[in-house]
Amino acid sequence: MNVPGLTYVFDGYCAWSYGFAQTMVDIASAYPEIPVEVLCGGLYVGSARVPIRRLADVPGTNRRIAELTGAWFGDGYERLTADGSFVMNSTAAARGFAALRRAAPDRTVELAAALQEAFFVEGRSLAEPETHRWIAGEYGLDGEAVVAGFDHPWSLRAAEADFARVRRMGVAAFPTLLVTSGDRPPVPVMAGSATARQVEERLSALLSRAGRQAGPA
């Protein structure tokens, strides 16, 4: 049988993904029988890697996210980004996530949220190996193994593979949550922003439909 699953696409440096992180954790907890794949989107790569002061109204966007989702942007984050010189590097963030994902493949939703909390609350750069060591320690993982993975070329290949898959899927807004079922095209549940209730209602309907349509593999 083709079992419906979920694919969650986020970016470690995406504030909208950060605002959705707790909702995604709640969804994964509410549907423990549904496998969830977590991919990094690659928001700040190439020419998009610029000092944060050059991005459009980051403080205003963060206030809107906080109002809509209740997400808190911590003092550490405010200090790190205060002078506008910080440059977000999504490739480095994705390399760190790849190392964390390898260390605990059954906790990827939690670790995606932890990666974002490290930046948006603690103000830790996701390009620093010590950030990923710290996350590993917080979640009882082998910090040395995670840092070794972050520094190894395989994590760059894993990050680039995530970015390529996301492009092939046609996902351009983060976060995006999709229902997958066998060889059928993935169906979006939400993209960009949505309330927990909106996600729950649409996800329930899509999973029900996918389950009804599932046939012999």
ZADREN-587920 format. One line per field, with one value per residue: residue in one letter; residue number from 1; x, y negated, z of N, C-alpha, C in turn. Coordinates in Angstrom, 3 decimals. Atoms other than C-alpha are relative to their C-alpha. Layout:
// ZADREN-587920
rest	[A/...]
nr	[NUM/...]
n_u	[X/...]
n_v	[Y/...]
n_w	[Z/...]
ca_u	[X/...]
ca_v	[Y/...]
ca_w	[Z/...]
c_u	[X/...]
c_v	[Y/...]
c_w	[Z/...]
***
This chain:
// ZADREN-587920
rest	[M/N/V/P/G/L/T/Y/V/F/D/G/Y/C/A/W/S/Y/G/F/A/Q/T/M/V/D/I/A/S/A/Y/P/E/I/P/V/E/V/L/C/G/G/L/Y/V/G/S/A/R/V/P/I/R/R/L/A/D/V/P/G/T/N/R/R/I/A/E/L/T/G/A/W/F/G/D/G/Y/E/R/L/T/A/D/G/S/F/V/M/N/S/T/A/A/A/R/G/F/A/A/L/R/R/A/A/P/D/R/T/V/E/L/A/A/A/L/Q/E/A/F/F/V/E/G/R/S/L/A/E/P/E/T/H/R/W/I/A/G/E/Y/G/L/D/G/E/A/V/V/A/G/F/D/H/P/W/S/L/R/A/A/E/A/D/F/A/R/V/R/R/M/G/V/A/A/F/P/T/L/L/V/T/S/G/D/R/P/P/V/P/V/M/A/G/S/A/T/A/R/Q/V/E/E/R/L/S/A/L/L/S/R/A/G/R/Q/A/G/P/A]
nr	[1/2/3/4/5/6/7/8/9/10/11/12/13/14/15/16/17/18/19/20/21/22/23/24/25/26/27/28/29/30/31/32/33/34/35/36/37/38/39/40/41/42/43/44/45/46/47/48/49/50/51/52/53/54/55/56/57/58/59/60/61/62/63/64/65/66/67/68/69/70/71/72/73/74/75/76/77/78/79/80/81/82/83/84/85/86/87/88/89/90/91/92/93/94/95/96/97/98/99/100/101/102/103/104/105/106/107/108/109/110/111/112/113/114/115/116/117/118/119/120/121/122/123/124/125/126/127/128/129/130/131/132/133/134/135/136/137/138/139/140/141/142/143/144/145/146/147/148/149/150/151/152/153/154/155/156/157/158/159/160/161/162/163/164/165/166/167/168/169/170/171/172/173/174/175/176/177/178/179/180/181/182/183/184/185/186/187/188/189/190/191/192/193/194/195/196/197/198/199/200/201/202/203/204/205/206/207/208/209/210/211/212/213/214/215/216/217]
n_u	[0.840/-0.669/0.360/-0.200/-1.029/-0.116/-1.299/-0.048/-1.118/-0.237/-1.367/-0.458/-0.018/1.276/0.794/1.335/-0.164/-0.121/1.337/0.788/-0.721/0.727/1.153/-0.472/-0.259/1.299/0.570/-0.707/0.435/1.402/0.071/-1.247/-0.056/-0.295/-1.422/-0.272/-1.325/-0.300/-0.984/-0.404/0.398/-1.033/0.513/-1.095/-1.155/-0.434/0.126/0.929/-0.769/-0.353/0.215/1.424/0.530/0.420/1.271/1.133/0.765/-0.069/0.709/1.443/0.410/-0.072/1.134/1.220/-0.075/0.257/1.424/0.817/-0.342/-0.456/-1.436/-0.759/-1.344/-0.699/-0.997/-1.215/0.218/-0.001/-1.384/-0.768/0.410/0.288/-0.678/0.371/-1.101/0.012/0.359/0.584/-0.564/0.879/-0.753/-0.581/1.094/0.437/-1.048/0.197/1.208/-0.294/-0.735/0.955/0.965/-0.656/-0.166/1.295/0.940/1.384/0.309/-0.348/0.880/-0.511/-1.320/0.208/0.425/-1.141/-0.926/0.513/-0.059/-1.386/-0.232/1.000/0.112/-1.305/-0.912/-1.182/-0.152/0.123/-1.217/-1.032/0.091/0.376/1.461/0.562/-0.402/0.906/1.306/-0.153/-0.021/1.341/0.889/-0.600/-0.675/-1.462/-0.410/-1.196/0.414/0.754/-0.955/-0.765/0.872/0.132/-1.247/-0.356/0.601/1.294/1.106/0.235/0.754/1.359/0.690/0.282/1.024/1.268/0.381/0.390/1.309/1.015/0.242/0.739/1.371/0.661/0.243/-0.715/0.329/-0.314/0.034/1.028/0.324/0.665/0.369/-0.513/0.604/-0.511/-0.545/0.836/-0.628/0.315/1.084/-0.295/0.916/-0.152/-1.258/-0.177/0.551/1.338/0.259/0.023/1.314/0.065/-0.839/0.637/1.178/-0.390/-0.796/0.899/0.720/-0.924/-0.429/1.142/0.114/-1.148/0.212/1.036/-0.507/-1.166/0.266/-1.188/-1.210]
n_v	[1.201/1.293/0.659/1.451/0.578/1.452/0.616/1.345/0.766/1.203/0.495/0.328/1.449/0.572/0.398/-0.595/-1.390/0.042/0.214/-1.214/-1.150/-0.681/-0.649/-1.219/-0.964/-0.468/-0.860/-1.280/-0.701/-0.395/-1.071/-0.759/-1.106/0.531/0.344/1.381/0.291/1.426/0.459/1.410/0.636/0.786/1.349/0.972/-0.582/0.789/1.457/0.361/0.131/1.415/0.460/0.008/1.358/0.182/-0.699/0.918/0.136/-1.192/0.197/0.007/-1.382/-0.765/0.390/-0.634/-1.425/-0.141/0.249/-1.065/-1.349/-0.045/-0.286/1.016/0.273/0.199/1.052/-0.414/0.296/1.458/0.466/-0.484/0.657/1.416/0.964/-0.290/-0.547/-1.463/-0.601/-1.332/-0.961/-1.171/-1.228/-0.413/-0.479/-1.303/-0.969/-0.340/-0.815/-1.333/-0.737/-0.310/-0.965/-1.304/-0.454/-0.387/0.081/-0.075/1.225/1.098/1.166/0.661/0.577/1.182/1.064/0.341/0.771/1.359/0.618/0.392/1.292/1.043/0.265/0.068/0.858/-0.764/-0.154/-1.388/-0.319/-0.348/-1.378/-0.068/0.071/-1.335/-0.771/0.405/-0.619/-1.434/-0.185/0.250/-1.112/-1.261/-0.619/0.035/1.275/-0.150/-0.600/1.001/0.983/-0.662/-0.049/1.365/0.377/-0.966/0.318/-0.639/0.855/0.934/-0.756/-0.191/1.289/0.281/-0.955/0.540/1.163/-0.464/-0.663/1.022/0.667/-0.918/-0.074/1.267/0.736/1.274/0.749/-0.750/-1.455/-0.693/-1.350/-0.737/-1.401/-0.856/-1.333/-0.788/0.724/1.143/1.288/0.477/0.982/0.957/0.267/1.431/0.591/1.366/0.173/-0.548/-0.258/-1.417/-0.543/-0.150/-1.139/-1.224/-0.308/-0.407/-1.214/-1.111/-0.320/-0.545/-1.329/-0.883/-0.230/-0.804/-1.351/-0.646/-0.240/-0.895/-1.345/-0.853/0.667]
n_w	[0.000/-0.063/-1.252/0.077/-0.844/0.037/0.255/-0.565/0.550/-0.786/0.092/-1.334/-0.193/0.426/-1.166/0.107/-0.439/-1.458/-0.526/0.208/-0.547/-1.073/0.625/0.655/-1.069/-0.467/1.044/-0.036/-1.211/0.158/1.006/-0.154/0.956/1.333/0.139/0.393/0.548/-0.145/0.974/-0.068/1.242/0.663/0.200/0.111/0.673/1.154/-0.080/-1.083/-1.238/-0.151/-1.371/-0.326/0.180/1.385/0.202/-0.169/-1.243/-0.849/-1.288/0.217/0.277/-1.250/-0.848/0.555/-0.312/-1.438/-0.235/0.589/-0.456/-1.380/-0.058/-0.721/0.508/-1.259/-0.155/0.689/1.417/0.181/-0.102/1.156/1.252/-0.279/0.872/1.380/0.800/0.032/1.284/-0.179/0.959/-0.081/0.265/-1.278/-0.842/0.508/-0.340/-1.405/-0.147/0.536/-1.026/-1.061/0.551/0.015/-1.377/-0.582/1.122/-0.462/-0.757/0.905/-0.197/-1.210/0.250/0.843/-0.916/-0.838/0.831/0.113/-1.320/-0.237/0.645/-0.241/-1.436/-0.644/0.744/0.385/1.444/0.457/0.741/-0.970/-0.487/-1.407/-0.104/0.228/-1.172/-1.079/0.263/-0.272/-1.442/-0.528/0.361/-0.406/1.135/-0.019/0.555/0.832/1.272/0.748/0.519/1.059/1.171/0.511/0.665/1.052/1.309/0.257/-0.430/1.105/1.013/-0.513/0.093/1.414/0.424/-0.498/0.806/1.336/-0.108/-0.244/1.291/0.873/-0.511/0.295/-1.246/0.020/-1.220/-1.209/0.036/0.778/-0.463/1.063/-0.181/1.058/0.032/1.106/1.146/0.336/-0.315/-1.346/-0.069/-1.071/-1.102/-0.224/0.432/-0.475/-1.347/-0.243/-1.414/-0.347/0.330/1.443/0.367/-0.489/0.801/1.353/-0.090/-0.278/1.235/0.998/-0.419/0.200/1.439/0.424/-0.506/0.801/1.357/-0.014/0.472/-0.061/0.487]
ca_u	[0.000/1.090/1.153/0.563/3.447/4.417/7.257/8.130/10.310/11.846/14.939/17.025/17.145/13.523/11.553/8.224/9.513/10.457/6.930/5.545/8.029/5.910/2.840/4.893/6.065/2.446/1.363/4.054/2.971/-0.699/0.021/2.754/1.843/2.573/6.214/7.637/10.542/12.213/14.094/16.030/14.902/17.950/16.571/19.832/22.280/24.307/23.454/20.773/23.507/23.665/23.939/20.625/20.279/19.783/16.704/13.295/11.910/13.111/11.927/8.454/8.228/9.331/6.707/4.016/5.205/5.197/1.661/0.329/2.113/3.246/6.870/9.400/12.514/15.024/17.519/20.403/18.962/18.404/22.028/23.419/21.479/21.365/23.968/22.620/25.929/25.047/24.869/22.566/24.025/21.398/23.960/25.763/22.442/21.467/24.834/24.272/20.772/22.050/24.451/21.712/19.293/21.828/22.362/18.636/16.579/13.447/13.587/13.961/10.940/12.201/15.704/14.472/12.732/15.865/18.024/15.766/15.561/19.361/19.296/16.047/16.133/19.728/21.350/23.773/25.121/24.166/27.489/29.412/30.224/29.773/26.123/25.462/27.466/25.260/22.034/23.310/24.031/20.569/19.010/21.310/23.163/26.857/28.154/31.514/29.833/27.499/30.357/32.377/29.393/28.944/32.610/32.652/32.051/29.101/27.030/27.523/26.350/23.346/22.476/22.728/20.647/17.916/17.948/17.748/14.822/12.955/13.408/12.211/9.129/8.387/8.492/9.415/7.865/9.011/7.697/5.779/4.059/2.993/1.169/2.874/1.453/3.368/4.172/1.457/2.520/2.801/-0.166/0.476/-1.138/0.192/2.905/4.217/1.875/-1.208/-2.850/-2.707/-6.441/-6.167/-3.345/-5.180/-8.376/-6.669/-4.214/-6.969/-8.884/-5.823/-4.650/-8.124/-8.234/-4.727/-5.633/-8.768/-6.841/-3.938/-3.813/-1.370/2.186]
ca_v	[0.000/-3.580/-5.217/-9.000/-11.014/-14.627/-16.672/-19.810/-22.382/-25.102/-27.262/-27.710/-31.477/-31.959/-33.943/-32.667/-29.108/-30.022/-31.300/-27.982/-25.769/-25.056/-24.356/-21.829/-20.177/-19.958/-18.462/-15.792/-14.959/-14.798/-12.381/-10.077/-7.392/-9.694/-9.764/-13.283/-14.194/-17.549/-19.389/-22.666/-25.188/-27.358/-30.854/-32.777/-31.354/-32.903/-36.539/-36.436/-36.307/-39.975/-41.910/-41.793/-45.584/-45.181/-43.008/-44.663/-45.697/-42.750/-44.295/-44.906/-41.373/-39.946/-41.983/-40.662/-37.085/-37.547/-38.958/-36.168/-33.200/-34.188/-33.444/-35.302/-36.905/-36.767/-39.254/-37.214/-37.509/-41.241/-41.737/-39.637/-41.521/-45.002/-46.678/-45.059/-43.501/-39.861/-37.734/-34.720/-31.656/-29.012/-26.544/-26.513/-26.155/-23.238/-21.559/-21.773/-20.403/-17.542/-16.570/-16.782/-14.862/-12.071/-11.923/-11.612/-10.852/-10.248/-13.734/-15.932/-18.151/-18.887/-19.547/-21.904/-23.910/-23.779/-25.062/-28.073/-28.695/-28.782/-31.724/-33.574/-33.276/-32.615/-34.682/-31.944/-31.952/-28.774/-28.969/-28.215/-24.588/-25.381/-26.238/-22.736/-21.237/-23.220/-21.999/-18.420/-18.785/-20.207/-17.136/-14.491/-13.834/-13.295/-16.833/-15.725/-13.591/-16.428/-18.913/-16.393/-15.973/-19.725/-20.108/-17.107/-17.525/-15.113/-17.718/-20.167/-17.492/-16.815/-20.532/-20.910/-17.756/-19.243/-22.510/-20.643/-18.491/-21.521/-23.248/-20.143/-20.075/-23.646/-24.904/-28.592/-29.779/-28.727/-27.096/-24.672/-21.500/-18.866/-15.544/-12.810/-9.479/-7.030/-8.290/-10.928/-14.586/-16.093/-18.230/-21.466/-21.827/-25.343/-27.666/-30.813/-31.218/-29.583/-29.213/-25.914/-25.487/-26.072/-23.558/-20.975/-21.230/-20.993/-18.335/-16.132/-16.352/-15.672/-12.716/-11.233/-11.647/-10.204/-7.236/-6.541/-6.771/-4.630/-1.313/1.568/0.311]
ca_w	[0.000/-0.623/2.791/2.831/4.194/4.772/3.358/5.283/3.539/5.686/5.775/8.889/8.381/7.256/9.830/8.499/8.946/12.510/13.105/11.851/13.720/16.805/14.687/12.714/15.925/17.062/13.727/13.872/17.424/16.411/13.539/14.902/12.379/9.401/8.247/7.893/5.644/6.363/3.612/3.596/1.021/0.342/0.841/1.286/-1.215/-4.019/-4.663/-1.942/0.699/1.638/4.922/6.716/6.465/2.719/3.139/3.021/6.439/8.506/11.819/10.384/9.037/12.374/14.223/11.884/12.370/16.144/16.051/13.842/15.407/18.885/17.962/20.100/18.646/21.470/22.816/21.405/17.921/18.349/19.436/16.578/13.912/15.483/13.262/10.093/9.042/9.705/6.544/6.573/4.835/4.120/2.784/6.127/7.952/5.718/6.305/10.042/9.680/7.518/10.307/12.925/10.693/10.288/14.054/14.835/11.695/13.762/15.354/12.303/13.002/16.525/15.241/12.532/15.250/17.415/14.559/14.182/17.901/18.006/15.601/16.243/20.045/21.105/18.370/17.311/13.766/11.905/10.063/13.278/14.157/17.846/17.229/15.979/18.830/21.226/19.555/19.682/23.392/24.065/22.422/23.877/20.622/19.964/19.493/18.111/15.459/14.497/14.158/12.146/9.836/9.507/8.485/6.119/2.347/2.504/4.361/1.478/-0.941/1.306/1.443/-2.315/-2.809/-0.594/-2.554/-5.868/-4.714/-3.472/-6.845/-8.702/-6.488/-7.517/-3.925/-3.802/-0.506/2.936/4.958/2.769/3.938/1.435/1.501/-0.492/-1.584/-3.714/-7.192/-7.167/-7.252/-3.770/-2.719/-0.769/2.634/3.164/1.912/3.549/6.497/7.954/11.324/13.164/12.640/8.887/8.621/10.715/8.680/5.294/6.388/7.788/4.517/2.350/4.421/4.316/0.543/0.096/2.262/0.224/-3.057/-1.928/-3.696/-4.113/-4.566]
c_u	[0.875/-0.487/0.227/1.092/-0.021/1.422/-0.081/1.253/0.129/1.389/0.417/-0.052/-1.309/-0.865/-1.410/0.042/0.113/-1.375/-0.877/0.565/-0.794/-1.251/0.416/0.327/-1.314/-0.652/0.659/-0.417/-1.423/-0.165/1.257/0.142/0.379/1.480/0.163/1.440/0.209/1.136/0.309/-0.200/1.059/-0.434/1.119/1.252/0.376/-0.130/-0.970/0.705/0.530/-0.148/-1.486/-0.619/-0.515/-1.295/-1.150/-0.668/-0.030/-0.705/-1.519/-0.540/0.001/-1.143/-1.284/-0.022/-0.309/-1.477/-0.857/0.226/0.364/1.472/0.745/1.390/0.839/1.022/1.300/-0.081/0.077/1.424/0.808/-0.287/-0.125/0.660/-0.217/1.074/-0.043/-0.491/-0.502/0.457/-0.800/0.718/0.625/-1.072/-0.445/1.043/-0.130/-1.213/0.234/0.730/-0.913/-1.001/0.598/0.117/-1.300/-1.082/-1.467/-0.422/0.202/-0.870/0.452/1.307/-0.079/-0.412/1.163/1.016/-0.455/-0.003/1.413/0.288/-0.958/-0.223/1.378/0.970/1.303/0.045/-0.060/1.160/1.131/-0.163/-0.476/-1.511/-0.604/0.426/-0.961/-1.386/0.063/-0.026/-1.362/-0.931/0.630/0.684/1.518/0.479/1.198/-0.364/-0.754/0.940/0.844/-0.820/-0.167/1.227/0.333/-0.665/-1.368/-1.163/-0.298/-0.785/-1.443/-0.804/-0.389/-1.049/-1.377/-0.473/-0.501/-1.365/-1.113/-0.323/-0.811/-1.457/-0.779/-0.311/0.853/-0.272/0.268/-0.702/-1.079/-0.169/-0.811/-0.363/0.521/-0.669/0.481/0.621/-0.833/0.725/-0.357/-1.043/0.287/-1.108/-0.004/1.348/0.048/-0.495/-1.398/-0.155/-0.012/-1.340/-0.136/0.796/-0.673/-1.181/0.389/0.789/-0.883/-0.732/0.917/0.475/-1.111/-0.124/1.135/-0.165/-1.042/0.525/1.123/-0.411/1.255/1.192/0.453]
c_v	[-1.250/-0.736/-1.500/-0.452/-1.510/-0.391/-1.446/-0.688/-1.296/-0.525/-0.462/-1.484/-0.677/-0.315/0.568/1.481/0.073/-0.192/1.240/1.195/0.748/0.679/1.309/1.073/0.594/0.946/1.372/0.821/0.523/1.160/0.867/1.144/-0.451/-0.345/-1.430/-0.097/-1.511/-0.364/-1.477/-0.651/-0.798/-1.417/-1.006/0.698/-0.902/-1.494/-0.457/-0.123/-1.425/-0.387/-0.212/-1.382/-0.233/0.739/-0.921/0.157/1.270/-0.221/0.021/1.392/0.825/-0.361/0.659/1.494/0.240/-0.182/1.165/1.353/0.090/0.318/-1.170/-0.121/-0.479/-1.119/0.348/-0.289/-1.498/-0.555/0.385/-0.817/-1.514/-0.958/0.280/0.640/1.520/0.502/1.420/0.913/1.303/1.297/0.518/0.545/1.391/1.078/0.417/0.879/1.408/0.852/0.384/1.066/1.398/0.563/0.505/-0.102/0.066/-1.251/-1.248/-1.238/-0.782/-0.725/-1.199/-1.183/-0.460/-0.838/-1.456/-0.719/-0.472/-1.370/-1.073/-0.305/-0.236/-0.939/0.683/0.128/1.472/0.408/0.444/1.441/0.097/-0.113/1.384/0.965/-0.299/0.627/1.487/0.265/-0.188/1.183/1.364/0.749/-0.148/-1.271/0.106/0.567/-1.017/-1.044/0.612/0.089/-1.361/-0.393/0.885/-0.375/0.636/-0.899/-1.068/0.692/0.201/-1.288/-0.295/0.954/-0.445/-1.151/0.438/0.678/-1.013/-0.743/0.892/0.116/-1.285/-0.821/-1.266/-0.841/0.895/-0.649/0.501/1.404/0.681/1.401/0.777/1.366/0.737/-0.852/-1.213/-1.300/-0.439/-1.110/-0.970/-0.061/-1.495/-0.445/-1.433/-0.206/0.591/0.194/1.504/0.631/0.218/1.216/1.302/0.400/0.515/1.297/1.212/0.442/0.661/1.399/1.014/0.362/0.906/1.434/0.754/0.379/1.011/1.404/0.842/-0.721/0.625]
c_w	[0.000/1.245/-0.147/0.958/-0.130/-0.366/0.460/-0.523/0.789/-0.353/1.385/0.318/-0.404/1.223/-0.045/0.381/1.517/0.635/-0.090/0.776/1.071/-0.538/-0.654/1.027/0.503/-1.008/0.033/1.219/-0.136/-0.974/0.090/-1.001/-1.409/-0.091/-0.510/-0.505/0.092/-0.937/0.222/-1.361/-0.723/-0.311/-0.256/-0.523/-1.177/0.237/1.082/1.344/0.092/1.466/0.264/-0.164/-1.416/-0.329/0.375/1.363/0.844/1.340/-0.156/-0.270/1.277/0.946/-0.485/0.317/1.474/0.317/-0.474/0.657/1.476/0.144/0.635/-0.599/1.191/-0.007/-0.716/-1.489/-0.252/0.075/-1.232/-1.249/0.133/-0.976/-1.480/-0.851/-0.134/-1.356/0.247/-1.142/0.105/-0.305/1.280/0.932/-0.422/0.269/1.466/0.205/-0.530/1.036/1.151/-0.449/-0.032/1.416/0.611/-1.072/0.396/0.767/-0.858/0.186/1.228/-0.282/-0.938/0.860/0.869/-0.757/-0.075/1.339/0.311/-0.603/0.502/1.488/0.609/-0.714/-0.367/-1.524/-0.380/-0.898/0.931/0.474/1.444/0.210/-0.115/1.108/1.161/-0.185/0.320/1.496/0.631/-0.239/0.277/-1.119/0.146/-0.695/-0.909/-1.364/-0.855/-0.599/-1.119/-1.274/-0.649/-0.819/-1.201/-1.328/-0.241/0.403/-1.045/-1.113/0.446/-0.098/-1.435/-0.549/0.479/-0.886/-1.380/0.028/0.176/-1.294/-0.928/0.422/-0.285/1.225/-0.005/1.240/1.206/1.186/-0.964/0.570/-1.082/0.462/-1.197/0.093/-1.234/-1.088/-0.387/0.332/1.411/-0.035/1.146/1.041/0.287/-0.545/0.503/1.411/0.058/1.490/0.237/-0.384/-1.507/-0.464/0.392/-0.876/-1.393/0.028/0.239/-1.262/-1.020/0.379/-0.187/-1.468/-0.493/0.456/-0.814/-1.372/-0.035/-0.437/0.109/-0.598/-1.312]
***
